Amino acid sequence: MRNITLAKNKMERVARKIGNRRLSMPSICRHLNNEFNSMSVKFRNKKGDFFSVSGHYSGSRWDGDDDLMYNILIIYDQKTYKVSKDFYQEIFIALIHEFRHGYQHRKRRHKNINKKAKYMDKRYPIAFSYLTDYDEIDAHAYEVAHVFRNYIQDTSNRHITASWVINRYRKIVAKYDEKLYNRFLKKVYIFAHK
């Protein structure tokens, strides 16, 4: 996908510009927003008790503050966050996931299709519903395959995203819907070998 190559180049440019300097998160988001503005990506930050990166694909442009199609939220603990190679990789992986949603949306000519699993995990109903959505299976598999292809050679890297996604699918989906879990694994395999 063209967007991924372009985003990777932009992320590397930001990483070189910032380096390992101790900048505030709002300052880092300003650098990211300046670099990614042409790709309709908006980075935001929020203080929290941990480091996390999440994204949202809106599917269309809106008037007002949230007029960009891809929104990335960086939650960070002010005392413990550290700008490192892993930091940029986690942000980039969230972008890949959202770009996949953009691809899905364009491929269907902007029609929304919500296919869900038949069974439900009573302990994690929201997570189960989210993880078994066909678009999420596809986007998570694409994300995990990208991590395997590009970062697995670096043994010092912890691969937080890939292990989190796989463990969530194993823990929440595999037990109640083996067919969807196998679909996820098959897509990971297909995307990893493209």
C-alpha positions in Angstrom: 0.0 0.0 0.0 1.3 3.4 -1.0 0.2 5.0 2.2 2.3 2.7 4.3 5.5 3.4 2.4 4.8 7.2 2.6 3.9 7.0 6.3 7.1 5.0 7.1 9.2 7.6 5.4 7.4 10.4 7.3 7.8 8.5 10.6 11.5 8.0 10.0 11.9 11.7 9.2 10.2 12.7 12.5 12.3 10.1 14.4 15.5 11.6 13.0 14.3 15.1 13.7 13.3 14.4 17.3 15.8 11.6 18.0 15.9 10.6 21.7 15.4 14.1 23.0 13.2 14.5 26.0 10.4 16.5 24.4 6.9 17.0 25.9 4.2 14.8 24.3 2.3 17.9 23.0 5.5 18.9 21.2 6.0 15.5 19.7 2.4 15.5 18.5 3.0 18.9 16.9 5.9 17.4 15.0 3.9 14.4 13.9 0.9 16.6 12.9 3.1 18.9 10.8 4.6 15.9 9.0 1.4 13.8 8.5 -1.1 16.6 7.7 -1.0 15.9 4.0 -2.1 12.3 4.7 -5.2 13.4 6.7 -3.8 12.1 10.0 -4.3 14.0 13.3 -2.2 13.0 16.4 -3.5 13.8 19.9 -2.2 13.1 23.3 -3.7 12.5 26.7 -2.1 11.9 30.1 -2.7 8.6 31.7 -1.3 5.8 33.9 0.4 3.9 31.0 1.6 4.2 27.4 -0.9 3.3 24.7 -1.6 4.2 21.1 -5.0 3.9 19.6 -6.6 5.0 16.4 -9.9 5.8 14.7 -10.8 5.9 11.0 -13.8 8.1 10.4 -14.3 7.3 6.7 -15.1 10.8 5.6 -14.1 14.4 6.3 -16.2 16.5 8.6 -16.3 20.2 9.2 -14.9 21.5 12.4 -12.1 20.2 14.7 -12.2 16.5 13.7 -12.0 17.1 10.0 -9.3 14.4 9.4 -10.0 10.8 8.4 -7.4 9.2 10.6 -7.1 10.1 14.3 -4.3 8.7 16.5 -4.5 9.1 20.3 -1.3 8.7 22.3 -1.9 8.0 26.0 1.2 8.4 28.1 2.4 8.5 31.7 4.4 11.7 32.1 6.9 10.2 34.5 7.7 7.0 32.6 7.3 7.5 28.8 10.4 7.4 26.8 11.0 8.3 23.2 12.7 5.3 21.6 12.6 3.1 18.6 9.6 1.2 20.1 7.8 4.4 20.7 7.8 5.2 16.9 7.0 1.7 16.0 3.9 1.5 18.2 2.6 4.8 16.6 3.4 3.5 13.1 1.6 0.1 13.8 -1.5 2.0 14.9 -1.3 4.0 11.6 -1.1 0.7 9.6 -4.2 -0.6 11.4 -6.2 2.5 10.5 -4.9 2.7 7.0 -6.2 -0.9 6.5 -9.6 0.4 7.6 -9.3 3.1 5.0 -8.5 0.5 2.4 -11.5 -1.7 3.4 -13.8 1.4 3.2 -12.6 2.4 -0.3 -12.7 -1.2 -1.5 -16.4 -1.5 -0.6 -17.0 1.9 -2.2 -17.8 3.5 1.2 -20.5 1.0 2.3 -20.5 -0.1 5.9 -20.8 -3.9 6.5 -21.0 -5.2 10.0 -20.6 -8.9 10.3 -20.4 -10.3 13.8 -19.8 -13.6 15.5 -22.7 -15.8 16.6 -21.5 -16.5 20.1 -20.5 -14.1 22.8 -17.9 -14.3 25.6 -19.9 -13.2 28.7 -16.8 -12.0 30.5 -15.6 -9.7 27.7 -18.7 -8.7 25.7 -17.3 -5.4 24.3 -13.9 -6.8 23.5 -15.4 -9.9 21.9 -17.8 -7.9 19.7 -14.9 -5.6 18.6 -12.4 -8.4 17.9 -14.9 -10.5 15.9 -16.0 -7.8 13.6 -14.8 -8.9 10.1 -13.0 -5.6 9.4 -11.2 -5.8 12.8 -10.1 -9.3 12.1 -8.7 -8.2 8.8 -7.0 -5.0 10.2 -5.5 -6.8 13.2 -4.2 -9.6 11.0 -2.6 -7.1 8.6 -1.1 -5.3 11.6 0.4 -8.5 13.1 1.7 -9.6 9.7 3.4 -6.3 9.2 5.1 -6.6 12.6 6.3 -10.2 11.8 7.6 -9.1 8.4 9.4 -6.0 9.5 10.3 -6.1 13.2 10.7 -9.8 14.2 14.4 -9.9 13.1 15.2 -7.3 15.8 15.3 -9.6 18.9 15.7 -6.6 21.3 12.3 -5.3 20.3 9.4 -6.5 22.5 6.7 -6.5 19.8 4.1 -5.3 22.2 1.4 -4.8 19.7 1.7 -8.2 17.9 1.8 -10.2 21.2 -1.1 -8.2 22.6 -3.3 -8.8 19.6 -2.5 -12.5 19.3 -3.0 -13.1 23.0 -6.4 -11.2 22.9 -7.6 -13.3 20.0 -6.4 -16.5 21.7 -7.9 -15.6 25.0 -11.2 -14.1 23.9 -12.1 -15.3 20.4 -10.6 -18.8 20.1 -12.5 -20.3 23.0 -16.0 -19.3 21.7 -15.6 -19.1 17.9 -12.8 -21.2 16.6 -13.8 -20.5 13.0 -13.2 -16.7 13.4 -9.9 -17.4 15.3 -8.7 -19.6 12.4 -9.8 -16.9 9.9 -7.6 -14.4 11.9 -4.6 -16.8 11.8 -5.1 -17.6 8.1 -5.2 -13.8 7.3 -2.0 -13.3 9.3 -0.3 -16.1 7.4 -1.5 -14.7 4.0 -0.5 -11.1 4.8 2.9 -12.2 6.2 3.7 -14.0 3.0 2.7 -11.2 0.5 
